[in-house]
Amino acid sequence: RLWDTQGKLLAELRGHQGEVYSVAISTDNQRIVSGGEDGTVRLWDTQGKQVAELKGHQGFVFSVAISTDNQRIVSGGEDGTV
């Protein structure tokens, strides 16, 4: 879920199957990335719309991050790959 700092719910981001283990937001506050139990990395806009589903890990995705220039996403998984 995406909340503002006053506690108002702005959006629910639904798409992962199972638990979500990591979430990051871009420095320009325009994109959110998440990774989880289903082995996918998902890219969202801040309205809650899924922009992309990235596949490649064989197993859980435990870690995601967005570069400071907002041009790259990195993920780390149970399969030992980044």
DSSP file (Angstrom, degrees, kcal/mol; ACC not computed):
  #  RESIDUE AA STRUCTURE BP1 BP2  ACC     N-H-->O    O-->H-N    N-H-->O    O-->H-N    TCO  KAPPA ALPHA  PHI   PSI    X-CA   Y-CA   Z-CA
    1    1 A R              0   0    0      0, 0.0     2,-0.5     0, 0.0    11,-0.2   0.000 360.0 360.0 360.0 148.4    0.0    0.0    0.0
    2    2 A L  E     +A   11   0A   0      9,-3.1     8,-3.4    45,-0.0     9,-1.5  -0.950 360.0 179.4-112.6 124.3    1.1    3.6   -0.7
    3    3 A W  E     -A    9   0A   0     -2,-0.5     6,-0.2     6,-0.2     2,-0.2  -0.863  24.3-127.5-120.4 152.7    0.3    6.2    2.0
    4    4 A D    >   -     0   0    0      4,-2.3     3,-1.8    -2,-0.3     6,-0.0  -0.471  40.6 -97.9 -87.7 174.8    1.0    9.8    2.3
    5    5 A T  T 3  S+     0   0    0      1,-0.3    -1,-0.1    -2,-0.2    -2,-0.0   0.568 122.7  61.6 -73.7  -6.3    2.7   11.2    5.3
    6    6 A Q  T 3  S-     0   0    0      2,-0.1    -1,-0.3     0, 0.0    -3,-0.0   0.464 121.6-104.1 -93.1  -3.8   -0.6   12.2    6.9
    7    7 A G  S <  S+     0   0    0     -3,-1.8     2,-0.4     1,-0.3    -2,-0.1   0.537  72.2 144.0  94.7   8.1   -1.7    8.5    6.9
    8    8 A K        -     0   0    0      1,-0.1    -4,-2.3     2,-0.0     2,-0.5  -0.683  53.2-122.6 -83.8 130.6   -4.1    8.7    3.9
    9    9 A L  E     +A    3   0A   0     -2,-0.4    -6,-0.2    -6,-0.2     3,-0.1  -0.602  32.8 175.5 -72.2 122.1   -4.2    5.6    1.7
   10   10 A L  E     -     0   0A   0     -8,-3.4     2,-0.3    -2,-0.5    -7,-0.2   0.797  59.2 -13.5 -97.5 -36.3   -3.3    6.7   -1.8
   11   11 A A  E     -A    2   0A   0     -9,-1.5    -9,-3.1     2,-0.0     2,-0.5  -0.985  48.4-134.5-164.4 152.4   -3.1    3.3   -3.6
   12   12 A E        -     0   0    0     -2,-0.3     2,-0.8   -11,-0.2    -3,-0.0  -0.980  21.8-150.2-111.9 124.1   -3.0   -0.4   -3.2
   13   13 A L        +     0   0    0     -2,-0.5     2,-0.4    36,-0.1     3,-0.2  -0.837  22.5 177.9 -99.0 106.6   -0.5   -2.1   -5.5
   14   14 A R        +     0   0    0     -2,-0.8    36,-0.2    34,-0.4     3,-0.1  -0.905  37.6  88.2-114.8 136.1   -1.7   -5.6   -6.3
   15   15 A G        +     0   0    0      1,-0.4    -1,-0.1    -2,-0.4     2,-0.1   0.114  52.6 104.6 171.6 -37.6    0.0   -8.1   -8.5
   16   16 A H        -     0   0    0     -3,-0.2     2,-0.7     1,-0.1    -1,-0.4  -0.373  61.1-137.5 -66.5 144.6    2.5  -10.2   -6.6
   17   17 A Q  S    S-     0   0    0      2,-0.1     2,-0.2    -3,-0.1    -1,-0.1  -0.920  74.7  -7.7-100.1 110.2    1.5  -13.8   -5.8
   18   18 A G  S    S-     0   0    0     -2,-0.7    -2,-0.1    19,-0.1    20,-0.1  -0.616 113.1  -8.3 100.4-164.0    2.6  -14.4   -2.2
   19   19 A E        -     0   0    0     -2,-0.2    18,-3.2    17,-0.1     2,-0.5  -0.322  55.3-135.7 -73.6 149.5    4.6  -12.2    0.1
   20   20 A V  E     -B   36   0B   0     16,-0.2    16,-0.3     1,-0.1     3,-0.1  -0.919  21.1-180.0-102.1 128.4    6.5   -9.0   -0.9
   21   21 A Y  E     +     0   0B   0     14,-2.3     2,-0.3    -2,-0.5    15,-0.2   0.669  60.9  23.4-104.7 -20.8   10.0   -8.9    0.6
   22   22 A S  E     -B   35   0B   0     13,-1.8    13,-2.2    39,-0.2     2,-0.3  -0.997  53.8-179.6-152.3 142.7   11.4   -5.6   -0.7
   23   23 A V  E     +B   34   0B   0     -2,-0.3     2,-0.3    11,-0.2    11,-0.2  -0.996   5.0 177.3-140.7 142.0   10.1   -2.2   -1.9
   24   24 A A  E     -B   33   0B   0      9,-2.4     9,-2.7    -2,-0.3     2,-0.4  -0.983  15.4-147.1-141.8 153.1   12.0    0.9   -3.1
   25   25 A I  E     -B   32   0B   0     -2,-0.3     7,-0.2     7,-0.2    41,-0.2  -0.950  27.0-109.4-121.6 143.3   10.9    4.3   -4.5
   26   26 A S    >   -     0   0    0      5,-2.8     3,-1.7    -2,-0.4    42,-0.1  -0.258  27.0-115.5 -68.1 156.4   12.7    6.3   -7.1
   27   27 A T  T 3  S+     0   0    0     40,-0.4    -1,-0.1     1,-0.3    41,-0.1   0.741 118.7  52.7 -66.6 -22.3   14.4    9.6   -6.0
   28   28 A D  T 3  S-     0   0    0      3,-0.1    -1,-0.3     0, 0.0    -2,-0.1   0.396 109.7-126.4 -91.1   3.5   12.0   11.5   -8.2
   29   29 A N  S <  S+     0   0    0     -3,-1.7    -2,-0.1     2,-0.2    17,-0.1   0.745  81.4 109.9  60.6  27.1    9.0    9.8   -6.5
   30   30 A Q  S    S+     0   0    0      1,-0.2    16,-0.7    15,-0.1     2,-0.3   0.648  71.4  40.0-103.5 -19.5    7.6    8.7   -9.9
   31   31 A R  E     - C   0  45B   0     14,-0.2    -5,-2.8    15,-0.1     2,-0.4  -0.965  56.3-162.3-136.1 148.8    8.2    4.9   -9.7
   32   32 A I  E     -BC  25  44B   0     12,-2.1    12,-3.0    -2,-0.3     2,-0.4  -0.977   9.7-162.2-125.3 140.1    8.0    2.1   -7.1
   33   33 A V  E     -BC  24  43B   0     -9,-2.7    -9,-2.4    -2,-0.4     2,-0.3  -0.965   9.7-178.3-124.1 143.1    9.7   -1.2   -7.5
   34   34 A S  E     -BC  23  42B   0      8,-2.2     8,-2.7    -2,-0.4     2,-0.3  -0.972   9.2-166.9-139.6 153.5    8.9   -4.4   -5.5
   35   35 A G  E     +BC  22  41B   0    -13,-2.2   -14,-2.3    -2,-0.3   -13,-1.8  -0.990  21.0 149.0-139.2 148.3   10.2   -7.9   -5.3
   36   36 A G  E >   -B   20   0B   0      4,-1.3    25,-2.2    -2,-0.3     3,-1.8  -0.820  54.2 -53.6-158.8-164.5    8.7  -11.0   -3.7
   37   37 A E  T 3  S+     0   0    0    -18,-3.2   -19,-0.1     1,-0.3   -17,-0.1   0.719 113.8  66.7 -60.6 -28.0    8.0  -14.6   -3.2
   38   38 A D  T 3  S-     0   0    0    -19,-0.4    -1,-0.3     2,-0.1    21,-0.1   0.462 110.6-115.1 -79.1   0.8    6.7  -15.1   -6.8
   39   39 A G  S <  S+     0   0    0     -3,-1.8    18,-0.7     1,-0.3    17,-0.5   0.578  76.1 119.0  80.4   9.5   10.2  -14.5   -8.2
   40   40 A T  E     - D   0  55B   0     15,-0.1    -4,-1.3    16,-0.1     2,-0.5  -0.753  55.2-145.9-109.2 156.4    9.2  -11.3  -10.0
   41   41 A V  E     -CD  35  54B   0     13,-2.5    13,-3.8    -2,-0.3     2,-0.4  -0.978  23.9-160.9-111.5 131.0   10.2   -7.7   -9.8
   42   42 A R  E     -CD  34  53B   0     -8,-2.7    -8,-2.2    -2,-0.5     2,-0.4  -0.940   9.0-152.4-121.5 138.5    7.4   -5.3  -10.5
   43   43 A L  E     -CD  33  52B   0      9,-2.7     8,-3.3    -2,-0.4     9,-1.7  -0.911  20.5-179.0-109.5 133.2    7.6   -1.7  -11.5
   44   44 A W  E     -CD  32  50B   0    -12,-3.0   -12,-2.1    -2,-0.4     6,-0.2  -0.878  25.0-128.9-128.4 155.1    4.7    0.6  -10.5
   45   45 A D  E >   -C   31   0B   0      4,-2.4     3,-1.6    -2,-0.3   -14,-0.2  -0.565  41.4-102.1 -91.6 172.3    3.7    4.3  -11.0
   46   46 A T  T 3  S+     0   0    0    -16,-0.7   -15,-0.1     1,-0.3    -1,-0.0   0.392 118.6  67.0 -81.9   7.1    2.7    6.2   -7.9
   47   47 A Q  T 3  S-     0   0    0      2,-0.2    -1,-0.3   -36,-0.0   -35,-0.2   0.441 121.0-103.5 -96.1  -4.2   -1.0    5.9   -8.8
   48   48 A G  S <  S+     0   0    0     -3,-1.6     2,-0.4     1,-0.3   -34,-0.4   0.516  75.9 138.6  95.8   6.8   -0.8    2.1   -8.2
   49   49 A K        -     0   0    0    -36,-0.1    -4,-2.4     1,-0.0     2,-0.4  -0.725  55.6-123.5 -87.6 130.5   -0.7    1.0  -11.8
   50   50 A Q  E     -D   44   0B   0     -2,-0.4    -6,-0.3    -6,-0.2     3,-0.1  -0.604  27.6-178.6 -73.1 127.1    1.8   -1.7  -12.7
   51   51 A V  E     -     0   0B   0     -8,-3.3     2,-0.3    -2,-0.4    -7,-0.2   0.782  63.8  -2.2 -95.3 -36.0    4.1   -0.5  -15.4
   52   52 A A  E     -D   43   0B   0     -9,-1.7    -9,-2.7     2,-0.0     2,-0.5  -0.994  49.7-146.2-157.0 151.4    6.2   -3.7  -15.9
   53   53 A E  E     -D   42   0B   0     -2,-0.3     2,-0.5   -11,-0.2   -11,-0.2  -0.987  23.3-160.0-119.3 117.5    6.7   -7.2  -14.6
   54   54 A L  E     -D   41   0B   0    -13,-3.8   -13,-2.5    -2,-0.5     2,-0.3  -0.865   9.3-173.5-105.5 126.5   10.3   -8.3  -14.7
   55   55 A K  E     +D   40   0B   0     -2,-0.5   -15,-0.1   -15,-0.2     3,-0.1  -0.840  39.0 101.4-117.8 154.0   11.2  -12.0  -14.6
   56   56 A G        +     0   0    0    -17,-0.5     2,-0.2     1,-0.5    -1,-0.1   0.124  50.8 104.0 162.8 -29.8   14.5  -13.8  -14.4
   57   57 A H        -     0   0    0    -18,-0.7     2,-0.8     2,-0.1    -1,-0.5  -0.498  59.5-142.2 -76.5 146.0   15.1  -15.0  -10.9
   58   58 A Q  S    S-     0   0    0     -2,-0.2     2,-0.3     2,-0.1   -19,-0.1  -0.776  77.5  -4.0-104.5  83.6   14.6  -18.6  -10.0
   59   59 A G  S    S-     0   0    0     -2,-0.8   -23,-0.1   -21,-0.1    -2,-0.1  -0.811 111.6  -8.2 126.6-169.7   13.1  -18.3   -6.6
   60   60 A F        -     0   0    0     -2,-0.3    18,-2.8   -22,-0.1     2,-0.6  -0.180  53.8-135.7 -60.9 148.6   12.2  -15.5   -4.2
   61   61 A V  E     +E   77   0C   0    -25,-2.2   -40,-0.4    16,-0.2    16,-0.3  -0.950  27.0 174.1-103.4 114.5   13.3  -11.9   -4.8
   62   62 A F  E     +     0   0C   0     14,-1.7     2,-0.4    -2,-0.6    15,-0.2   0.655  58.7  32.9 -96.5 -18.3   14.6  -10.6   -1.5
   63   63 A S  E     +E   76   0C   0     13,-1.7    13,-2.4   -41,-0.1     2,-0.3  -0.998  54.1 173.1-147.6 137.1   16.0   -7.2   -2.4
   64   64 A V  E     +E   75   0C   0     -2,-0.4     2,-0.3    11,-0.2    11,-0.2  -0.982   5.9 171.1-138.3 151.7   15.3   -4.4   -4.9
   65   65 A A  E     -E   74   0C   0      9,-1.9     9,-2.3    -2,-0.3     2,-0.4  -0.981  23.2-137.9-153.8 159.0   16.7   -0.9   -5.4
   66   66 A I  E     -E   73   0C   0     -2,-0.3     7,-0.2     7,-0.2   -41,-0.1  -0.975  31.6-112.7-120.3 135.4   16.6    1.9   -7.9
   67   67 A S    >   -     0   0    0      5,-2.6     3,-2.0    -2,-0.4   -40,-0.4  -0.225  28.9-111.2 -63.3 156.6   19.7    3.9   -8.9
   68   68 A T  T 3  S+     0   0    0      1,-0.3    -1,-0.1     2,-0.1   -41,-0.0   0.736 120.6  53.5 -65.4 -22.1   19.9    7.5   -7.9
   69   69 A D  T 3  S-     0   0    0    -42,-0.0    -1,-0.3     3,-0.0    -2,-0.1   0.419 109.5-127.0 -89.6   2.6   19.5    8.6  -11.5
   70   70 A N  S <  S+     0   0    0     -3,-2.0    -2,-0.1     2,-0.2   -44,-0.1   0.705  82.0 108.6  63.6  23.4   16.3    6.5  -11.7
   71   71 A Q  S    S+     0   0    0      1,-0.1     2,-0.4     0, 0.0    -1,-0.1   0.575  70.3  46.1-104.4 -13.0   17.6    4.7  -14.8
   72   72 A R        -     0   0    0     -5,-0.1    -5,-2.6     2,-0.0     2,-0.4  -0.972  56.0-158.8-137.3 147.6   18.4    1.2  -13.3
   73   73 A I  E     -E   66   0C   0     -2,-0.4     2,-0.4    -7,-0.2    -7,-0.2  -0.968  12.6-166.3-118.3 138.5   16.8   -1.3  -11.1
   74   74 A V  E     -E   65   0C   0     -9,-2.3    -9,-1.9    -2,-0.4     2,-0.3  -0.969   6.4-176.5-124.3 143.9   18.8   -4.0   -9.3
   75   75 A S  E     -E   64   0C   0      7,-0.7     2,-0.4    -2,-0.4   -11,-0.2  -0.980  12.0-156.5-138.9 151.1   17.4   -7.1   -7.6
   76   76 A G  E     -E   63   0C   0    -13,-2.4   -14,-1.7    -2,-0.3   -13,-1.7  -0.989  19.6-170.4-129.0 138.1   18.8   -9.9   -5.6
   77   77 A G  E >   -E   61   0C   0      4,-2.1     3,-1.9    -2,-0.4   -16,-0.2  -0.750  41.4-102.2-130.5 172.6   17.3  -13.3   -5.2
   78   78 A E  T 3  S+     0   0    0    -18,-2.8   -17,-0.1     1,-0.3   -19,-0.1   0.727 112.9  70.3 -58.4 -25.8   17.2  -16.7   -3.5
   79   79 A D  T 3  S-     0   0    0    -19,-0.4    -1,-0.3     2,-0.1     3,-0.1   0.451 115.7-110.9 -76.8   0.8   18.9  -18.1   -6.6
   80   80 A G  S <  S+     0   0    0     -3,-1.9     2,-0.3     1,-0.3    -2,-0.1   0.614  78.1 122.4  82.0  12.3   22.1  -16.3   -5.7
   81   81 A T              0   0    0      1,-0.1    -4,-2.1    -4,-0.1    -1,-0.3  -0.769 360.0 360.0-109.4 154.9   21.9  -13.8   -8.6
   82   82 A V              0   0    0     -2,-0.3    -7,-0.7    -6,-0.2    -1,-0.1   0.251 360.0 360.0-120.8 360.0   21.8  -10.1   -8.8
